[in-house]
């Protein structure tokens, strides 16, 4: 296996270990985060929670349906295939290095510091927008539940609940990755079971009421289908965030690749199941809208109110888990950038007791709460805000995925392990996603065009940040792409079995 050296951080002591001529650090570039805390199930929970599959199962197919027409199932199948390709590329890196910033550091090792920074900043946009959308989703469902018991459930209520959601998520994340990962995993298992059960009940009622099985809806123009496919991809983005907890995982060289390779496949099955059920005319007619929620109509028959409440609780929990998953990945990426000097060094600090990047969390979570609240107050429509944030998030993820796929064969060539399969998968996936971005941008959809403009503006802002930091300290580019590595204390550097010890 080839070796890609980690870049030296100024002021860090180095010692020479027993690994021949290889220099061994006295401390890891990402020290401060706990090691070997998370089981494979918890790593998988990070990957799944950042996607919020149960919330997606209920919400996103209905958002995609109007634009996709009768092609909703093929679109979700194509999205699953593309994300499986991305997962394969992530696995090529995850089996060879432990990076707390995941795709960001991977891309640096394949393409160099500037393209790598572009991928990292693009991911920050994706993680932040996904967290914002999830905050809005959780708050909207909670507001709907409040309305069922006669409490106020307007925009003001959503805003207050959004602040509460962020505060609770922040507390869990600062207290430790183990606590937040266990919470997210338990929530998602419950939420997926609830969402699946309720959709099956709604589908079964369509037969009980004498309606036909799922019907396709009116075909839409090809331009709208491009935007629909971009939205379908948002059903998967975030699964690669398992790589951001690599240092904190037990046996990361096995756990991370396994999580990122199988999550898109499992999610694809769930989404095809959910989208297929929601194409039924009766199911759609029996689903009543609450702000951005699809919920069983109270008038659909006996027990529907109870089912609605159960589903809303489950999907609320799923959106909340996505807040934790997305913000965890966001904070770890900022943590790595702080250690490199790309952003202020304070972002690279960790809590002395809980071993979490508390500065990054305390800085970003107020922004994650404020943006969707202000956006909602201006737009007035929770659905429009959700679609807008998801579209911006999709741009961030997809651009980073494209750079990662291009970086994969380059990285393997650099370390002396070239292969035809990584080249084929990486090139095909990258080309397909580049075409998708162009297709969606030219779709004529207002949300697509606006989200592209917002994304480009944010990406430009990141370029300005990088340029200012490099102008101040030209060695920053040499430090981009840090990852965890073996340190002197991990080795028996002083062990001399031939010596008599007294």
HELIX and SHEET records of a PDB file:
HELIX    1   1 UNK A   40  UNK A   49  1                                  10    
HELIX    2   2 UNK A   53  UNK A   68  1                                  16    
HELIX    3   3 UNK A   69  UNK A   71  5                                   3    
HELIX    4   4 UNK A   72  UNK A   94  1                                  23    
HELIX    5   5 UNK A  103  UNK A  111  1                                   9    
HELIX    6   6 UNK A  113  UNK A  148  1                                  36    
HELIX    7   7 UNK A  155  UNK A  175  1                                  21    
HELIX    8   8 UNK A  177  UNK A  208  1                                  32    
HELIX    9   9 UNK A  222  UNK A  233  1                                  12    
HELIX   10  10 UNK A  239  UNK A  245  5                                   7    
HELIX   11  11 UNK A  252  UNK A  278  1                                  27    
HELIX   12  12 UNK A  281  UNK A  285  1                                   5    
HELIX   13  13 UNK A  304  UNK A  340  1                                  37    
HELIX   14  14 UNK A  345  UNK A  348  5                                   4    
HELIX   15  15 UNK A  358  UNK A  379  1                                  22    
HELIX   16  16 UNK A  382  UNK A  414  1                                  33    
HELIX   17  17 UNK A  420  UNK A  441  1                                  22    
HELIX   18  18 UNK A  446  UNK A  472  1                                  27    
HELIX   19  19 UNK A  476  UNK A  479  1                                   4    
HELIX   20  20 UNK A  488  UNK A  490  5                                   3    
SHEET    1   A 2 UNK A  14  UNK A  16  0                                        
SHEET    2   A 2 UNK A  23  UNK A  25 -1                                        
SHEET    1   B 2 UNK A 287  UNK A 290  0                                        
SHEET    2   B 2 UNK A 293  UNK A 296 -1                                        
END                                                                             
